[in-house]
């Protein structure tokens, strides 16, 4: 059956128009100087039905032919030692490492370093941005969430999901993490193969998957949107929280995520170089996404209640307080319209914490040296990750 040509089908819907004329979309346009239009829609929309075939072939030849743990060990060995033409490995493995071991001619490791420094320097604001803007904001796009719902991510629990996202993010945003065979490089390749594994499992077991409307599971266009979340949306959040970002840091931040995207198998033409391009690309993608559905609300509430389930904080009053602070940040960062759709609880004095944070950030930026902030940010973020990993190793939080 021939597939219909994809249209920007939600461009006249209320949620799309509000987002781009009054909501965060309007702020992104002002923030980036983007000129949004549907001129390039057809150039991008074909990627709604495009997937990472290189990764999929590795999963078919390695993961589907042996035990998962055995396949994972084999891939880890390739990542850490490298693969060359003379190695006796499956062709798919050779193809994967041929691409990921080839340094693209546009890559500049000094720029990547500046991007990593921004992520570390903004300390806990980086983690607030990831959680209360990028992750929960992503839940407002109903079709983007379908693979999460189908693979029963809700059953896995928000603590585990958050821990995995944090583990990935921290490990790709440290100094030299993305050099070949290093930890960030390893995380990117493993994440790529997890995506392929999930996609092939969905296609094999889910007879109700609606490819025409939802796109291929974990398709290249959705992957682009996810990585715009890590780059553009994340940076917009830091800006909203009162952090000043230098031109070099901004350039470096996009460069870092462009390279992570490249390692993850996202086609290069979908990877934006700057905030203007990212906003223009994101505008087109949002036009094929409906707003929140009941699964979106469940995912959002699961993430909000993570603070109550997570035993990192010992006492219940501490956990309730943390949940309250995350709710305040979510309202501040996402705006009323999206929060109402996701049924985020309304709480008193919700602007007080983020606005205080904004004032403190401006003072902190002007009184503490950049080097000291990078050092402290790295230390604090590593501590949060360590706490999460300790918790999820506990049997209650396993898959």
N, C-alpha and C positions, 0 to 999 in steps of 0.2 A: 504493500500500500504506500502510495506516494505521500510524503509529509507535506502539510500545508506550509506556505511561507510564513515565517514568524512576523508578527506585527507588534508595534509598541502598544499593546492592547489595553494597558491601564493608564495611558497618558491623559485621558479625560476624566479619570476617577478622582474623587474628592481627596483621598489620601495622597495621591501623587501631586496634585495641584497644590495642596496645602503645604506639603513638605518643601516644594521648590519655590513657592512664592512667599511663605510666611514662616516655615519651620527651619530645621537645621540645614536643609538643602539650600535655602536662601542665604543662610549664614556661610555655607561652604562656597557659594558663588562669590559673596563679598570677600571672603577670606582668601580666595584663590585667583580672583579676576577671570574666572572661567566664562566662556561664551557657549552656552548650551543650545543645542539644536538636534534635530533628528537626521541631519544630513548624512552622518556616517553609520546610521542604524544597521543597514544591511551588511556592512563590513564587519560588524561585531556580532550581530545576531546569529550568524552561522555557528558560532562557538557554543551556543546553547545545546547543540547536538554533537559537540566535539569532545573527545576524551583523550587522556594520556595513554596512547596505545603502547608506548615503550614500557611504562610501568605495568600495564595490564598483562603484557606478554611474560614479564618476569614472574608475576604472580601465578600465571597458568603453568609455566615451566618449572618453577621452584616450589612455591607454596602449595600448589594443588597436587603435587606429586609426592609429598612426604609430610611428616608431622610438622605442625606449625612451629614448634620450638626448634626443631632441627633446621627448618628452612630459615628461621630467624638467625640462628648461629652462623649458617653458611653466608647469608647476606652481610652480617656483621664482619665476618672475616674479609669479604671483598671490599667493604667500605674502608676498613683499617689498613689493609695491605695494598689495595689498588688492584686493577685488572688490566692485563695487556693482551694484545693479539695472540700471543703464544700460549696463554693459559687455557687449560682444558675446561672451559666453562660453557654453559648454554649460550647460544647466539643472543638471546634476549638480554642476558646479563652483560654481555660484551657491548650491546647497543646502549644499554643504560649508562654504563660507566664511560663509554666513549663520549657521551654527551656531558655527563657531570664532571668528568676529569678534564674536559677541555675548558680552558679559561676563556670566556668570551672577550673579544678585543675591546669592548667598551668598559670592562671591569677595572675599577680603581680602588685598591685596598685601603688607601688613605682616606678616601671618601667614606668607605664602609665604616672605618674607625670613628669618624665624626658622627655617623648615624648611631653607632653603638653607644657613644658617649652621651648623646641626647637621651637615649633610653635609660641609661644608668643615672645620669645627672638628675632626672626628674623624680627619682626615688619612688615613694609610694604613690605619687600622682600617676606614674606610669601604670601601676597595678590597678588603681581606681579607674583610669581611662579604659584599660583593657576590659575590665569587668562591667562597669556601670554605664559604658557608652558603646564600646565595640561589640562585646558579646551579647548583652541584653538588647541593644539596638538591632542587632542582626536577627533577633527573634521576631521582629515586626514584619519580616518578609516571609510570608507563608510557604512559598515553594522552596526557598532556600533551606528551610528546616526539614523538608520531607525525608532526606537520607537519615537525619538524626532520629526522626520518629520511627521510620521503618526498621532501623537497626537497634531500636529499643534503648536509645541512649538515656531515656528517663529512668529506666530500671537500674541502670548503672549508677545513677545518683550524681548530683551536682558536685559533690566533694571530689569525686574521682575525675569527672570531666574537667573541672577547674584546675585540678592538680596537673592533668595532662597538658592543658593549654599553657599553664604557667611554666611547666618543664620545657616545653618546646620554645616558648617565647624567650625565657631567660637564657637558654642555651644557644639560641641563634643571635642574641644581641650582646654577647661579651666580646672582649678584645680578641681578634684573630680567630674567632670561633668558626668562621666560614672557610678557612683555608682547607684545602683538600686533606681528608683523613682526620680532621679535628672534630670536636664534639658537635658543633652547630651544623657542620656539613653532614655528619652522621644522622642527626635529628631530621634534617631536611629530607634525606633519602628514605629513611625509615617511615616518615610521615607520608611521603609520596606513595610508598608501597601499601601502607595502611589504607589510603584512599582507594587505590586500585583494588585491594582485597575487598573492601566494603562495597565498591561499585559492582564488581563481578558477582558478589554474593547477593546483592539486591536484584540484579538482572536474572540470576539463576532461581532465586526463591520467591521473589515478590511478583506474583502474576498481575497484581493490581497497579503496578507502577505505570503512571500516565506520562509516557515520554513526550507526547505532543505538547502537553501543557506545562509539564514540570521540567522538560529538558532531560538529557541523559543524567543518570545519578552522578553527582559530584562532577558536573561538566566543566569545561574550561572557562566558560563565562562566569559561572558561579564562583569558581576558584579565583578569578580576577577580582570579583566583588569582595570576597573574603580578605584578599591581600590588600585591597584598598582600605578595608577596615583596619588592618594593622598599620597602614602607612598614613593615608589622608585623615581618616576619622580619628585615629589615635592622636595625631598631631593637633587636630582641631580641638580635641578634648583638653590637651595640655594647655593650649592657648586660652580656652574658656576658663581654665583653673588659674590663670594669671601667670603662667610660665612664659618667659621671653625666649624665643628660639632664633638663633643666628641663621643667616642665609646659608652658611656652610653646613651647619647642623641639619637644616631642612633638606638641602641637596643630598647630604650623606644619608639621611634617613630613608629617602626615596630610593637611593642607590642600593642600600642594604636590602630593602624589601624586593627590589627588582631582581637582585641576585638570588635571594631565597626563592622567589617565584620561578626563576630560571631552573634552579636545582629541583624544584617540585614539578617540573614538566609543564608549567603554564607557558603557552606560546608567547614569544618575546613581544609580538605586536600588541599584546594585551597588557603589557607591564608599563605603567606610566612612569615618566621621568621626573614629574613635578606635580605640585598640587593643582595647577590649572588643568593639565591633561587628566589627572586622576578624577577631578570633579566632572569633567566632560564625559569620561568613560562611564562613571558611576551613574550619571543622569540617564544614559541610554539603558543601562541594565535595570534600573529601578522601574522603567516603564513596562517591564514584562512580569513584575512581581505584584501580586495582590497583598493587601495589608494583613495584619494578624488574624489568625483563626484560633480555634480552641487549643490546638497543639502549641501555638505560640504562647498563649497565656500559661499553659502548664509548664513549659520550659522556663519562662520568665519567673514564675513563682518558685519553681524548683531551685533556681539560682538564688533568689532572694532568701529562701529558707535555709540555704547552705550554711549561713552563719550560725543558725540555731543547731544544726546537726553536727557541725564541725567541732571536735573536742580540743582543738588547739587552745581555745580559751577555756579555762577551767570552770568558771561560774556562769550560771544561766543569765544573770543580769548583764555580764560583759557581752555575752553573745547577742542578747536582745539589743543592747546599745550599738553593737557593730552593725546589726541588721538595719537599725534605724539610720545610722550614718550612711550606709549604702543606698538606702531608699532616698535619703535627701540628695545624694549625688546623682542618682538616676533621674529624679525630677529635674534637677538643675541642668544636667547634660542633655537629656533626651527631649525635654519639653513636654508641655501638658498633653498635647494631642496624642503622642505615641504612648505616654504613660497611662492615659485613660484607656487606650485600646488594649494595652497589655495588662490592664487592671492592677496597676501598681498601687498599693495602699496609699491613701493620702495621710500625711502625718503633720503634726503642728510644727511651726518654725522651720519648715523644710529648707529655707534658703540660708539660714544662719550659718550652718557648718561650711557649705561650699564658698559662701562669700567671705567668711573669716579666713578660710584657706587661701583664697585669692589674695587677700591683703598680706597675709604672712609670706606667701610665695614672692610677692613683689619686693618685700623687705629682704627676704632671704637671698634673692637673686642679686641684690645690690650690696649685700654685706659679707657674704661668704664666697670664697674663691671657687672658680669653676672646678679646679682640680679636687678641692676638698669635697665638693658636692658629688662629683663622679665617684670618688672613693667611698663616700658614705652610702650613696645610692646603691652601688654594687653590693656592698656589705649587707645592707638592709634587705635588698631583693633576694640575695642568696639565702638569707636567714628565713624569709617567708617561704621560699621554695623548699628548703630543708624541712621546715615544719610540716608542710603539706605532704612531702614524700614520706616522712615518718608516719604520718597518720594513715596514708593510703596503703602502706605496707601492712597495716593492721588488717586482719582477715575480714573484718566487717565491711571494708571498703574495696574489696577486690572485685574483679569482673564476676 
